[in-house]
Amino acid sequence: MKTIKLNTMSKEQKITTEELTIIKEKQEAVNGLLSNIGYLEAQKHSALHQLSEVNTEVEKNKVELENKYGGISINLEDGSYTFIEKENKPEDV
């Protein structure tokens, strides 16, 4: 029977310190950017909820104004308004 000797004291292989530093710096940059993106997404989510709430309030206000004045178009510069003529749609036969 033949015996094979294994070299159990193999030399550890490493990249250079400079290469490791570059990799670590780039990974820190990636982590920082991902953190910023997460923060921005949270801000976006919050802003979208606020927008939805404002849009709901605008629609509610439109209904109140329409109930009070009828169908009108309001000039946002001076508050004047004109009545909107309703289109007569031909009835489906």
PDB file with one MODEL, atoms N, CA, C and O in Angstrom:
MODEL        1
ATOM      1  N   MET A   1       0.839  -1.168   0.000  1.00  0.00           N
ATOM      2  CA  MET A   1       0.000   0.000   0.000  1.00  0.00           C
ATOM      3  C   MET A   1       0.890   1.239   0.000  1.00  0.00           C
ATOM      4  O   MET A   1       1.898   1.303   0.704  1.00  0.00           O
ATOM      5  N   LYS A   2       0.490   2.221  -0.809  1.00  0.00           N
ATOM      6  CA  LYS A   2       1.261   3.430  -0.960  1.00  0.00           C
ATOM      7  C   LYS A   2       0.705   4.504  -0.035  1.00  0.00           C
ATOM      8  O   LYS A   2      -0.514   4.632   0.074  1.00  0.00           O
ATOM      9  N   THR A   3       1.533   5.264   0.621  1.00  0.00           N
ATOM     10  CA  THR A   3       1.129   6.340   1.518  1.00  0.00           C
ATOM     11  C   THR A   3       1.396   7.676   0.835  1.00  0.00           C
ATOM     12  O   THR A   3       2.467   7.899   0.271  1.00  0.00           O
ATOM     13  N   ILE A   4       0.407   8.557   0.898  1.00  0.00           N
ATOM     14  CA  ILE A   4       0.564   9.887   0.316  1.00  0.00           C
ATOM     15  C   ILE A   4       0.634  10.878   1.457  1.00  0.00           C
ATOM     16  O   ILE A   4      -0.226  10.878   2.339  1.00  0.00           O
ATOM     17  N   LYS A   5       1.647  11.719   1.448  1.00  0.00           N
ATOM     18  CA  LYS A   5       1.773  12.746   2.479  1.00  0.00           C
ATOM     19  C   LYS A   5       1.093  14.023   1.997  1.00  0.00           C
ATOM     20  O   LYS A   5       1.325  14.493   0.884  1.00  0.00           O
ATOM     21  N   LEU A   6       0.266  14.556   2.848  1.00  0.00           N
ATOM     22  CA  LEU A   6      -0.394  15.814   2.550  1.00  0.00           C
ATOM     23  C   LEU A   6       0.337  16.940   3.268  1.00  0.00           C
ATOM     24  O   LEU A   6       0.801  16.778   4.397  1.00  0.00           O
ATOM     25  N   ASN A   7       0.430  18.055   2.610  1.00  0.00           N
ATOM     26  CA  ASN A   7       1.075  19.203   3.209  1.00  0.00           C
ATOM     27  C   ASN A   7       0.022  19.945   4.030  1.00  0.00           C
ATOM     28  O   ASN A   7      -0.754  20.730   3.483  1.00  0.00           O
ATOM     29  N   THR A   8      -0.006  19.703   5.325  1.00  0.00           N
ATOM     30  CA  THR A   8      -1.006  20.311   6.190  1.00  0.00           C
ATOM     31  C   THR A   8      -0.632  21.736   6.576  1.00  0.00           C
ATOM     32  O   THR A   8      -1.453  22.448   7.154  1.00  0.00           O
ATOM     33  N   MET A   9       0.536  22.149   6.285  1.00  0.00           N
ATOM     34  CA  MET A   9       0.992  23.487   6.614  1.00  0.00           C
ATOM     35  C   MET A   9       1.042  24.341   5.341  1.00  0.00           C
ATOM     36  O   MET A   9       2.049  24.991   5.058  1.00  0.00           O
ATOM     37  N   SER A  10      -0.052  24.330   4.585  1.00  0.00           N
ATOM     38  CA  SER A  10      -0.050  25.087   3.340  1.00  0.00           C
ATOM     39  C   SER A  10      -0.045  26.582   3.642  1.00  0.00           C
ATOM     40  O   SER A  10      -0.573  27.040   4.655  1.00  0.00           O
ATOM     41  N   LYS A  11       0.555  27.306   2.747  1.00  0.00           N
ATOM     42  CA  LYS A  11       0.674  28.746   2.903  1.00  0.00           C
ATOM     43  C   LYS A  11      -0.692  29.389   2.677  1.00  0.00           C
ATOM     44  O   LYS A  11      -1.370  29.081   1.697  1.00  0.00           O
ATOM     45  N   GLU A  12      -1.093  30.274   3.573  1.00  0.00           N
ATOM     46  CA  GLU A  12      -2.359  30.982   3.445  1.00  0.00           C
ATOM     47  C   GLU A  12      -2.252  31.975   2.299  1.00  0.00           C
ATOM     48  O   GLU A  12      -1.273  32.712   2.186  1.00  0.00           O
ATOM     49  N   GLN A  13      -3.276  31.985   1.448  1.00  0.00           N
ATOM     50  CA  GLN A  13      -3.262  32.878   0.297  1.00  0.00           C
ATOM     51  C   GLN A  13      -4.128  34.094   0.601  1.00  0.00           C
ATOM     52  O   GLN A  13      -5.265  33.963   1.054  1.00  0.00           O
ATOM     53  N   LYS A  14      -3.580  35.276   0.348  1.00  0.00           N
ATOM     54  CA  LYS A  14      -4.286  36.518   0.632  1.00  0.00           C
ATOM     55  C   LYS A  14      -4.046  37.514  -0.485  1.00  0.00           C
ATOM     56  O   LYS A  14      -3.031  37.479  -1.181  1.00  0.00           O
ATOM     57  N   ILE A  15      -5.032  38.415  -0.633  1.00  0.00           N
ATOM     58  CA  ILE A  15      -4.808  39.539  -1.529  1.00  0.00           C
ATOM     59  C   ILE A  15      -3.968  40.557  -0.763  1.00  0.00           C
ATOM     60  O   ILE A  15      -3.768  40.428   0.444  1.00  0.00           O
ATOM     61  N   THR A  16      -3.488  41.550  -1.466  1.00  0.00           N
ATOM     62  CA  THR A  16      -2.636  42.539  -0.800  1.00  0.00           C
ATOM     63  C   THR A  16      -3.483  43.417   0.127  1.00  0.00           C
ATOM     64  O   THR A  16      -4.702  43.502  -0.019  1.00  0.00           O
ATOM     65  N   THR A  17      -2.821  44.055   1.065  1.00  0.00           N
ATOM     66  CA  THR A  17      -3.494  44.958   1.998  1.00  0.00           C
ATOM     67  C   THR A  17      -4.162  46.094   1.242  1.00  0.00           C
ATOM     68  O   THR A  17      -5.275  46.500   1.576  1.00  0.00           O
ATOM     69  N   GLU A  18      -3.487  46.602   0.230  1.00  0.00           N
ATOM     70  CA  GLU A  18      -4.046  47.685  -0.585  1.00  0.00           C
ATOM     71  C   GLU A  18      -5.321  47.227  -1.296  1.00  0.00           C
ATOM     72  O   GLU A  18      -6.313  47.955  -1.323  1.00  0.00           O
ATOM     73  N   GLU A  19      -5.294  46.033  -1.866  1.00  0.00           N
ATOM     74  CA  GLU A  19      -6.481  45.499  -2.550  1.00  0.00           C
ATOM     75  C   GLU A  19      -7.643  45.310  -1.568  1.00  0.00           C
ATOM     76  O   GLU A  19      -8.791  45.618  -1.887  1.00  0.00           O
ATOM     77  N   LEU A  20      -7.334  44.806  -0.385  1.00  0.00           N
ATOM     78  CA  LEU A  20      -8.351  44.601   0.639  1.00  0.00           C
ATOM     79  C   LEU A  20      -8.943  45.939   1.081  1.00  0.00           C
ATOM     80  O   LEU A  20     -10.152  46.043   1.293  1.00  0.00           O
ATOM     81  N   THR A  21      -8.118  46.939   1.216  1.00  0.00           N
ATOM     82  CA  THR A  21      -8.576  48.279   1.596  1.00  0.00           C
ATOM     83  C   THR A  21      -9.531  48.830   0.548  1.00  0.00           C
ATOM     84  O   THR A  21     -10.574  49.389   0.888  1.00  0.00           O
ATOM     85  N   ILE A  22      -9.180  48.677  -0.721  1.00  0.00           N
ATOM     86  CA  ILE A  22     -10.035  49.159  -1.808  1.00  0.00           C
ATOM     87  C   ILE A  22     -11.389  48.453  -1.770  1.00  0.00           C
ATOM     88  O   ILE A  22     -12.429  49.099  -1.903  1.00  0.00           O
ATOM     89  N   ILE A  23     -11.381  47.137  -1.590  1.00  0.00           N
ATOM     90  CA  ILE A  23     -12.627  46.367  -1.545  1.00  0.00           C
ATOM     91  C   ILE A  23     -13.487  46.823  -0.374  1.00  0.00           C
ATOM     92  O   ILE A  23     -14.696  46.997  -0.522  1.00  0.00           O
ATOM     93  N   LYS A  24     -12.871  47.016   0.788  1.00  0.00           N
ATOM     94  CA  LYS A  24     -13.617  47.455   1.969  1.00  0.00           C
ATOM     95  C   LYS A  24     -14.215  48.839   1.763  1.00  0.00           C
ATOM     96  O   LYS A  24     -15.363  49.080   2.138  1.00  0.00           O
ATOM     97  N   GLU A  25     -13.452  49.748   1.172  1.00  0.00           N
ATOM     98  CA  GLU A  25     -13.947  51.098   0.914  1.00  0.00           C
ATOM     99  C   GLU A  25     -15.138  51.078  -0.033  1.00  0.00           C
ATOM    100  O   GLU A  25     -16.132  51.768   0.191  1.00  0.00           O
ATOM    101  N   LYS A  26     -15.032  50.285  -1.087  1.00  0.00           N
ATOM    102  CA  LYS A  26     -16.124  50.197  -2.056  1.00  0.00           C
ATOM    103  C   LYS A  26     -17.368  49.574  -1.420  1.00  0.00           C
ATOM    104  O   LYS A  26     -18.489  50.002  -1.695  1.00  0.00           O
ATOM    105  N   GLN A  27     -17.169  48.567  -0.574  1.00  0.00           N
ATOM    106  CA  GLN A  27     -18.311  47.926   0.091  1.00  0.00           C
ATOM    107  C   GLN A  27     -18.978  48.906   1.051  1.00  0.00           C
ATOM    108  O   GLN A  27     -20.204  48.927   1.156  1.00  0.00           O
ATOM    109  N   GLU A  28     -18.187  49.719   1.752  1.00  0.00           N
ATOM    110  CA  GLU A  28     -18.755  50.735   2.639  1.00  0.00           C
ATOM    111  C   GLU A  28     -19.545  51.761   1.828  1.00  0.00           C
ATOM    112  O   GLU A  28     -20.603  52.216   2.264  1.00  0.00           O
ATOM    113  N   ALA A  29     -19.037  52.124   0.657  1.00  0.00           N
ATOM    114  CA  ALA A  29     -19.742  53.069  -0.207  1.00  0.00           C
ATOM    115  C   ALA A  29     -21.074  52.479  -0.660  1.00  0.00           C
ATOM    116  O   ALA A  29     -22.099  53.161  -0.646  1.00  0.00           O
ATOM    117  N   VAL A  30     -21.056  51.214  -1.061  1.00  0.00           N
ATOM    118  CA  VAL A  30     -22.289  50.536  -1.482  1.00  0.00           C
ATOM    119  C   VAL A  30     -23.288  50.505  -0.324  1.00  0.00           C
ATOM    120  O   VAL A  30     -24.465  50.807  -0.519  1.00  0.00           O
ATOM    121  N   ASN A  31     -22.837  50.148   0.863  1.00  0.00           N
ATOM    122  CA  ASN A  31     -23.722  50.085   2.024  1.00  0.00           C
ATOM    123  C   ASN A  31     -24.311  51.455   2.353  1.00  0.00           C
ATOM    124  O   ASN A  31     -25.490  51.561   2.690  1.00  0.00           O
ATOM    125  N   GLY A  32     -23.495  52.496   2.255  1.00  0.00           N
ATOM    126  CA  GLY A  32     -23.980  53.845   2.508  1.00  0.00           C
ATOM    127  C   GLY A  32     -25.026  54.270   1.496  1.00  0.00           C
ATOM    128  O   GLY A  32     -26.044  54.864   1.851  1.00  0.00           O
ATOM    129  N   LEU A  33     -24.769  53.959   0.230  1.00  0.00           N
ATOM    130  CA  LEU A  33     -25.731  54.309  -0.816  1.00  0.00           C
ATOM    131  C   LEU A  33     -27.039  53.540  -0.653  1.00  0.00           C
ATOM    132  O   LEU A  33     -28.118  54.099  -0.849  1.00  0.00           O
ATOM    133  N   LEU A  34     -26.945  52.270  -0.298  1.00  0.00           N
ATOM    134  CA  LEU A  34     -28.156  51.479  -0.079  1.00  0.00           C
ATOM    135  C   LEU A  34     -28.949  52.035   1.107  1.00  0.00           C
ATOM    136  O   LEU A  34     -30.180  52.050   1.081  1.00  0.00           O
ATOM    137  N   SER A  35     -28.257  52.481   2.123  1.00  0.00           N
ATOM    138  CA  SER A  35     -28.918  53.097   3.272  1.00  0.00           C
ATOM    139  C   SER A  35     -29.619  54.380   2.856  1.00  0.00           C
ATOM    140  O   SER A  35     -30.754  54.629   3.263  1.00  0.00           O
ATOM    141  N   ASN A  36     -28.948  55.199   2.044  1.00  0.00           N
ATOM    142  CA  ASN A  36     -29.553  56.436   1.558  1.00  0.00           C
ATOM    143  C   ASN A  36     -30.785  56.153   0.705  1.00  0.00           C
ATOM    144  O   ASN A  36     -31.799  56.842   0.813  1.00  0.00           O
ATOM    145  N   ILE A  37     -30.687  55.138  -0.137  1.00  0.00           N
ATOM    146  CA  ILE A  37     -31.826  54.771  -0.987  1.00  0.00           C
ATOM    147  C   ILE A  37     -33.010  54.343  -0.122  1.00  0.00           C
ATOM    148  O   ILE A  37     -34.151  54.717  -0.396  1.00  0.00           O
ATOM    149  N   GLY A  38     -32.741  53.574   0.903  1.00  0.00           N
ATOM    150  CA  GLY A  38     -33.807  53.152   1.815  1.00  0.00           C
ATOM    151  C   GLY A  38     -34.459  54.344   2.486  1.00  0.00           C
ATOM    152  O   GLY A  38     -35.683  54.397   2.603  1.00  0.00           O
ATOM    153  N   TYR A  39     -33.653  55.306   2.929  1.00  0.00           N
ATOM    154  CA  TYR A  39     -34.174  56.515   3.560  1.00  0.00           C
ATOM    155  C   TYR A  39     -35.027  57.303   2.572  1.00  0.00           C
ATOM    156  O   TYR A  39     -36.110  57.778   2.916  1.00  0.00           O
ATOM    157  N   LEU A  40     -34.531  57.439   1.341  1.00  0.00           N
ATOM    158  CA  LEU A  40     -35.282  58.171   0.316  1.00  0.00           C
ATOM    159  C   LEU A  40     -36.599  57.470  -0.015  1.00  0.00           C
ATOM    160  O   LEU A  40     -37.616  58.129  -0.230  1.00  0.00           O
ATOM    161  N   GLU A  41     -36.583  56.139  -0.057  1.00  0.00           N
ATOM    162  CA  GLU A  41     -37.811  55.390  -0.320  1.00  0.00           C
ATOM    163  C   GLU A  41     -38.823  55.609   0.803  1.00  0.00           C
ATOM    164  O   GLU A  41     -40.023  55.714   0.548  1.00  0.00           O
ATOM    165  N   ALA A  42     -38.343  55.679   2.041  1.00  0.00           N
ATOM    166  CA  ALA A  42     -39.239  55.937   3.173  1.00  0.00           C
ATOM    167  C   ALA A  42     -39.829  57.339   3.056  1.00  0.00           C
ATOM    168  O   ALA A  42     -41.016  57.537   3.316  1.00  0.00           O
ATOM    169  N   GLN A  43     -39.005  58.314   2.665  1.00  0.00           N
ATOM    170  CA  GLN A  43     -39.503  59.672   2.459  1.00  0.00           C
ATOM    171  C   GLN A  43     -40.526  59.704   1.325  1.00  0.00           C
ATOM    172  O   GLN A  43     -41.554  60.372   1.429  1.00  0.00           O
ATOM    173  N   LYS A  44     -40.242  58.981   0.246  1.00  0.00           N
ATOM    174  CA  LYS A  44     -41.153  58.920  -0.899  1.00  0.00           C
ATOM    175  C   LYS A  44     -42.493  58.334  -0.462  1.00  0.00           C
ATOM    176  O   LYS A  44     -43.552  58.848  -0.824  1.00  0.00           O
ATOM    177  N   HIS A  45     -42.438  57.259   0.316  1.00  0.00           N
ATOM    178  CA  HIS A  45     -43.651  56.598   0.791  1.00  0.00           C
ATOM    179  C   HIS A  45     -44.493  57.580   1.611  1.00  0.00           C
ATOM    180  O   HIS A  45     -45.707  57.671   1.431  1.00  0.00           O
ATOM    181  N   SER A  46     -43.843  58.300   2.500  1.00  0.00           N
ATOM    182  CA  SER A  46     -44.531  59.275   3.336  1.00  0.00           C
ATOM    183  C   SER A  46     -45.135  60.392   2.480  1.00  0.00           C
ATOM    184  O   SER A  46     -46.277  60.799   2.697  1.00  0.00           O
ATOM    185  N   ALA A  47     -44.364  60.881   1.511  1.00  0.00           N
ATOM    186  CA  ALA A  47     -44.844  61.951   0.636  1.00  0.00           C
ATOM    187  C   ALA A  47     -46.045  61.491  -0.187  1.00  0.00           C
ATOM    188  O   ALA A  47     -46.982  62.260  -0.401  1.00  0.00           O
ATOM    189  N   LEU A  48     -46.022  60.249  -0.646  1.00  0.00           N
ATOM    190  CA  LEU A  48     -47.153  59.725  -1.413  1.00  0.00           C
ATOM    191  C   LEU A  48     -48.418  59.647  -0.567  1.00  0.00           C
ATOM    192  O   LEU A  48     -49.516  59.907  -1.058  1.00  0.00           O
ATOM    193  N   HIS A  49     -48.262  59.287   0.711  1.00  0.00           N
ATOM    194  CA  HIS A  49     -49.424  59.272   1.608  1.00  0.00           C
ATOM    195  C   HIS A  49     -49.964  60.685   1.815  1.00  0.00           C
ATOM    196  O   HIS A  49     -51.175  60.903   1.805  1.00  0.00           O
ATOM    197  N   GLN A  50     -49.057  61.639   2.000  1.00  0.00           N
ATOM    198  CA  GLN A  50     -49.481  63.028   2.163  1.00  0.00           C
ATOM    199  C   GLN A  50     -50.197  63.524   0.912  1.00  0.00           C
ATOM    200  O   GLN A  50     -51.217  64.208   1.004  1.00  0.00           O
ATOM    201  N   LEU A  51     -49.665  63.181  -0.252  1.00  0.00           N
ATOM    202  CA  LEU A  51     -50.294  63.571  -1.517  1.00  0.00           C
ATOM    203  C   LEU A  51     -51.697  62.987  -1.623  1.00  0.00           C
ATOM    204  O   LEU A  51     -52.626  63.671  -2.052  1.00  0.00           O
ATOM    205  N   SER A  52     -51.850  61.746  -1.242  1.00  0.00           N
ATOM    206  CA  SER A  52     -53.156  61.093  -1.285  1.00  0.00           C
ATOM    207  C   SER A  52     -54.147  61.815  -0.375  1.00  0.00           C
ATOM    208  O   SER A  52     -55.303  62.018  -0.745  1.00  0.00           O
ATOM    209  N   GLU A  53     -53.694  62.199   0.807  1.00  0.00           N
ATOM    210  CA  GLU A  53     -54.563  62.908   1.747  1.00  0.00           C
ATOM    211  C   GLU A  53     -54.970  64.270   1.185  1.00  0.00           C
ATOM    212  O   GLU A  53     -56.134  64.659   1.280  1.00  0.00           O
ATOM    213  N   VAL A  54     -54.018  64.989   0.602  1.00  0.00           N
ATOM    214  CA  VAL A  54     -54.328  66.299   0.026  1.00  0.00           C
ATOM    215  C   VAL A  54     -55.298  66.140  -1.147  1.00  0.00           C
ATOM    216  O   VAL A  54     -56.239  66.921  -1.280  1.00  0.00           O
ATOM    217  N   ASN A  55     -55.076  65.140  -1.991  1.00  0.00           N
ATOM    218  CA  ASN A  55     -55.985  64.898  -3.114  1.00  0.00           C
ATOM    219  C   ASN A  55     -57.398  64.589  -2.627  1.00  0.00           C
ATOM    220  O   ASN A  55     -58.375  65.021  -3.240  1.00  0.00           O
ATOM    221  N   THR A  56     -57.510  63.850  -1.538  1.00  0.00           N
ATOM    222  CA  THR A  56     -58.820  63.546  -0.958  1.00  0.00           C
ATOM    223  C   THR A  56     -59.492  64.835  -0.483  1.00  0.00           C
ATOM    224  O   THR A  56     -60.688  65.036  -0.699  1.00  0.00           O
ATOM    225  N   GLU A  57     -58.711  65.707   0.165  1.00  0.00           N
ATOM    226  CA  GLU A  57     -59.250  66.981   0.633  1.00  0.00           C
ATOM    227  C   GLU A  57     -59.667  67.865  -0.549  1.00  0.00           C
ATOM    228  O   GLU A  57     -60.696  68.538  -0.483  1.00  0.00           O
ATOM    229  N   VAL A  58     -58.883  67.869  -1.616  1.00  0.00           N
ATOM    230  CA  VAL A  58     -59.214  68.655  -2.809  1.00  0.00           C
ATOM    231  C   VAL A  58     -60.531  68.172  -3.396  1.00  0.00           C
ATOM    232  O   VAL A  58     -61.396  68.983  -3.729  1.00  0.00           O
ATOM    233  N   GLU A  59     -60.691  66.868  -3.525  1.00  0.00           N
ATOM    234  CA  GLU A  59     -61.927  66.318  -4.086  1.00  0.00           C
ATOM    235  C   GLU A  59     -63.122  66.656  -3.201  1.00  0.00           C
ATOM    236  O   GLU A  59     -64.195  66.985  -3.707  1.00  0.00           O
ATOM    237  N   LYS A  60     -62.945  66.577  -1.887  1.00  0.00           N
ATOM    238  CA  LYS A  60     -64.021  66.918  -0.957  1.00  0.00           C
ATOM    239  C   LYS A  60     -64.395  68.388  -1.134  1.00  0.00           C
ATOM    240  O   LYS A  60     -65.576  68.734  -1.160  1.00  0.00           O
ATOM    241  N   ASN A  61     -63.387  69.249  -1.256  1.00  0.00           N
ATOM    242  CA  ASN A  61     -63.619  70.677  -1.444  1.00  0.00           C
ATOM    243  C   ASN A  61     -64.322  70.946  -2.763  1.00  0.00           C
ATOM    244  O   ASN A  61     -65.197  71.809  -2.829  1.00  0.00           O
ATOM    245  N   LYS A  62     -63.955  70.222  -3.816  1.00  0.00           N
ATOM    246  CA  LYS A  62     -64.614  70.382  -5.120  1.00  0.00           C
ATOM    247  C   LYS A  62     -66.102  70.066  -5.009  1.00  0.00           C
ATOM    248  O   LYS A  62     -66.936  70.791  -5.551  1.00  0.00           O
ATOM    249  N   VAL A  63     -66.432  68.988  -4.310  1.00  0.00           N
ATOM    250  CA  VAL A  63     -67.834  68.594  -4.145  1.00  0.00           C
ATOM    251  C   VAL A  63     -68.588  69.677  -3.387  1.00  0.00           C
ATOM    252  O   VAL A  63     -69.707  70.030  -3.759  1.00  0.00           O
ATOM    253  N   GLU A  64     -67.977  70.214  -2.313  1.00  0.00           N
ATOM    254  CA  GLU A  64     -68.628  71.270  -1.538  1.00  0.00           C
ATOM    255  C   GLU A  64     -68.887  72.503  -2.404  1.00  0.00           C
ATOM    256  O   GLU A  64     -69.969  73.086  -2.352  1.00  0.00           O
ATOM    257  N   LEU A  65     -67.888  72.896  -3.200  1.00  0.00           N
ATOM    258  CA  LEU A  65     -68.046  74.068  -4.068  1.00  0.00           C
ATOM    259  C   LEU A  65     -69.096  73.810  -5.151  1.00  0.00           C
ATOM    260  O   LEU A  65     -69.886  74.695  -5.480  1.00  0.00           O
ATOM    261  N   GLU A  66     -69.099  72.595  -5.703  1.00  0.00           N
ATOM    262  CA  GLU A  66     -70.076  72.276  -6.735  1.00  0.00           C
ATOM    263  C   GLU A  66     -71.489  72.272  -6.157  1.00  0.00           C
ATOM    264  O   GLU A  66     -72.430  72.708  -6.819  1.00  0.00           O
ATOM    265  N   ASN A  67     -71.642  71.783  -4.924  1.00  0.00           N
ATOM    266  CA  ASN A  67     -72.958  71.809  -4.281  1.00  0.00           C
ATOM    267  C   ASN A  67     -73.419  73.245  -4.034  1.00  0.00           C
ATOM    268  O   ASN A  67     -74.614  73.532  -4.113  1.00  0.00           O
ATOM    269  N   LYS A  68     -72.494  74.136  -3.739  1.00  0.00           N
ATOM    270  CA  LYS A  68     -72.829  75.523  -3.444  1.00  0.00           C
ATOM    271  C   LYS A  68     -73.046  76.351  -4.713  1.00  0.00           C
ATOM    272  O   LYS A  68     -74.004  77.120  -4.793  1.00  0.00           O
ATOM    273  N   TYR A  69     -72.155  76.197  -5.713  1.00  0.00           N
ATOM    274  CA  TYR A  69     -72.179  77.057  -6.887  1.00  0.00           C
ATOM    275  C   TYR A  69     -72.638  76.359  -8.169  1.00  0.00           C
ATOM    276  O   TYR A  69     -72.958  77.023  -9.155  1.00  0.00           O
ATOM    277  N   GLY A  70     -72.672  75.051  -8.159  1.00  0.00           N
ATOM    278  CA  GLY A  70     -72.936  74.308  -9.385  1.00  0.00           C
ATOM    279  C   GLY A  70     -71.611  74.046 -10.087  1.00  0.00           C
ATOM    280  O   GLY A  70     -70.545  74.267  -9.512  1.00  0.00           O
ATOM    281  N   GLY A  71     -71.676  73.577 -11.320  1.00  0.00           N
ATOM    282  CA  GLY A  71     -70.462  73.282 -12.076  1.00  0.00           C
ATOM    283  C   GLY A  71     -69.772  74.571 -12.493  1.00  0.00           C
ATOM    284  O   GLY A  71     -70.294  75.322 -13.317  1.00  0.00           O
ATOM    285  N   ILE A  72     -68.602  74.826 -11.927  1.00  0.00           N
ATOM    286  CA  ILE A  72     -67.881  76.060 -12.245  1.00  0.00           C
ATOM    287  C   ILE A  72     -66.417  75.768 -12.515  1.00  0.00           C
ATOM    288  O   ILE A  72     -65.870  74.746 -12.100  1.00  0.00           O
ATOM    289  N   SER A  73     -65.800  76.707 -13.230  1.00  0.00           N
ATOM    290  CA  SER A  73     -64.360  76.683 -13.444  1.00  0.00           C
ATOM    291  C   SER A  73     -63.809  77.911 -12.712  1.00  0.00           C
ATOM    292  O   SER A  73     -64.227  79.036 -12.984  1.00  0.00           O
ATOM    293  N   ILE A  74     -62.880  77.695 -11.791  1.00  0.00           N
ATOM    294  CA  ILE A  74     -62.389  78.770 -10.934  1.00  0.00           C
ATOM    295  C   ILE A  74     -61.031  79.258 -11.425  1.00  0.00           C
ATOM    296  O   ILE A  74     -60.135  78.463 -11.711  1.00  0.00           O
ATOM    297  N   ASN A  75     -60.895  80.576 -11.517  1.00  0.00           N
ATOM    298  CA  ASN A  75     -59.614  81.206 -11.828  1.00  0.00           C
ATOM    299  C   ASN A  75     -58.825  81.258 -10.513  1.00  0.00           C
ATOM    300  O   ASN A  75     -59.217  81.965  -9.585  1.00  0.00           O
ATOM    301  N   LEU A  76     -57.731  80.523 -10.434  1.00  0.00           N
ATOM    302  CA  LEU A  76     -56.955  80.449  -9.198  1.00  0.00           C
ATOM    303  C   LEU A  76     -56.167  81.725  -8.908  1.00  0.00           C
ATOM    304  O   LEU A  76     -55.633  81.886  -7.810  1.00  0.00           O
ATOM    305  N   GLU A  77     -56.092  82.622  -9.873  1.00  0.00           N
ATOM    306  CA  GLU A  77     -55.390  83.892  -9.671  1.00  0.00           C
ATOM    307  C   GLU A  77     -56.224  84.844  -8.812  1.00  0.00           C
ATOM    308  O   GLU A  77     -55.715  85.443  -7.864  1.00  0.00           O
ATOM    309  N   ASP A  78     -57.539  84.982  -9.160  1.00  0.00           N
ATOM    310  CA  ASP A  78     -58.343  85.998  -8.477  1.00  0.00           C
ATOM    311  C   ASP A  78     -59.638  85.455  -7.858  1.00  0.00           C
ATOM    312  O   ASP A  78     -60.381  86.209  -7.230  1.00  0.00           O
ATOM    313  N   GLY A  79     -59.912  84.169  -8.027  1.00  0.00           N
ATOM    314  CA  GLY A  79     -61.098  83.570  -7.415  1.00  0.00           C
ATOM    315  C   GLY A  79     -62.365  83.719  -8.231  1.00  0.00           C
ATOM    316  O   GLY A  79     -63.423  83.238  -7.825  1.00  0.00           O
ATOM    317  N   SER A  80     -62.273  84.377  -9.373  1.00  0.00           N
ATOM    318  CA  SER A  80     -63.463  84.497 -10.206  1.00  0.00           C
ATOM    319  C   SER A  80     -63.793  83.134 -10.808  1.00  0.00           C
ATOM    320  O   SER A  80     -62.940  82.250 -10.889  1.00  0.00           O
ATOM    321  N   TYR A  81     -65.046  82.985 -11.226  1.00  0.00           N
ATOM    322  CA  TYR A  81     -65.422  81.703 -11.811  1.00  0.00           C
ATOM    323  C   TYR A  81     -66.400  81.904 -12.956  1.00  0.00           C
ATOM    324  O   TYR A  81     -67.070  82.929 -13.075  1.00  0.00           O
ATOM    325  N   THR A  82     -66.447  80.877 -13.787  1.00  0.00           N
ATOM    326  CA  THR A  82     -67.425  80.832 -14.871  1.00  0.00           C
ATOM    327  C   THR A  82     -68.146  79.500 -14.777  1.00  0.00           C
ATOM    328  O   THR A  82     -67.596  78.498 -14.321  1.00  0.00           O
ATOM    329  N   PHE A  83     -69.381  79.523 -15.219  1.00  0.00           N
ATOM    330  CA  PHE A  83     -70.157  78.278 -15.176  1.00  0.00           C
ATOM    331  C   PHE A  83     -69.721  77.354 -16.307  1.00  0.00           C
ATOM    332  O   PHE A  83     -69.411  77.790 -17.416  1.00  0.00           O
ATOM    333  N   ILE A  84     -69.708  76.086 -15.993  1.00  0.00           N
ATOM    334  CA  ILE A  84     -69.365  75.067 -16.986  1.00  0.00           C
ATOM    335  C   ILE A  84     -70.668  74.574 -17.595  1.00  0.00           C
ATOM    336  O   ILE A  84     -71.576  74.124 -16.896  1.00  0.00           O
ATOM    337  N   GLU A  85     -70.731  74.673 -18.908  1.00  0.00           N
ATOM    338  CA  GLU A  85     -71.924  74.180 -19.591  1.00  0.00           C
ATOM    339  C   GLU A  85     -71.814  72.663 -19.720  1.00  0.00           C
ATOM    340  O   GLU A  85     -70.805  72.119 -20.168  1.00  0.00           O
ATOM    341  N   LYS A  86     -72.872  72.019 -19.317  1.00  0.00           N
ATOM    342  CA  LYS A  86     -72.884  70.548 -19.431  1.00  0.00           C
ATOM    343  C   LYS A  86     -73.164  70.165 -20.861  1.00  0.00           C
ATOM    344  O   LYS A  86     -74.049  70.719 -21.513  1.00  0.00           O
ATOM    345  N   GLU A  87     -72.391  69.203 -21.338  1.00  0.00           N
ATOM    346  CA  GLU A  87     -72.599  68.723 -22.704  1.00  0.00           C
ATOM    347  C   GLU A  87     -73.814  67.829 -22.729  1.00  0.00           C
ATOM    348  O   GLU A  87     -74.008  66.985 -21.854  1.00  0.00           O
ATOM    349  N   ASN A  88     -74.629  68.027 -23.746  1.00  0.00           N
ATOM    350  CA  ASN A  88     -75.783  67.148 -23.932  1.00  0.00           C
ATOM    351  C   ASN A  88     -75.322  65.937 -24.736  1.00  0.00           C
ATOM    352  O   ASN A  88     -75.031  66.039 -25.928  1.00  0.00           O
ATOM    353  N   LYS A  89     -75.261  64.820 -24.083  1.00  0.00           N
ATOM    354  CA  LYS A  89     -74.847  63.598 -24.760  1.00  0.00           C
ATOM    355  C   LYS A  89     -76.045  62.966 -25.440  1.00  0.00           C
ATOM    356  O   LYS A  89     -77.119  62.868 -24.847  1.00  0.00           O
ATOM    357  N   PRO A  90     -75.870  62.540 -26.674  1.00  0.00           N
ATOM    358  CA  PRO A  90     -77.003  61.867 -27.326  1.00  0.00           C
ATOM    359  C   PRO A  90     -77.314  60.566 -26.579  1.00  0.00           C
ATOM    360  O   PRO A  90     -76.418  59.812 -26.199  1.00  0.00           O
ATOM    361  N   GLU A  91     -78.587  60.337 -26.387  1.00  0.00           N
ATOM    362  CA  GLU A  91     -78.987  59.130 -25.670  1.00  0.00           C
ATOM    363  C   GLU A  91     -78.766  57.911 -26.533  1.00  0.00           C
ATOM    364  O   GLU A  91     -78.970  57.931 -27.747  1.00  0.00           O
ATOM    365  N   ASP A  92     -78.342  56.848 -25.873  1.00  0.00           N
ATOM    366  CA  ASP A  92     -78.152  55.585 -26.590  1.00  0.00           C
ATOM    367  C   ASP A  92     -79.514  54.990 -26.899  1.00  0.00           C
ATOM    368  O   ASP A  92     -80.382  54.912 -26.030  1.00  0.00           O
ATOM    369  N   VAL A  93     -79.689  54.578 -28.126  1.00  0.00           N
ATOM    370  CA  VAL A  93     -80.982  54.015 -28.533  1.00  0.00           C
ATOM    371  C   VAL A  93     -80.873  52.513 -28.566  1.00  0.00           C
ATOM    372  O   VAL A  93     -81.847  51.831 -28.884  1.00  0.00           O
TER     373      VAL A  93
ENDMDL
END
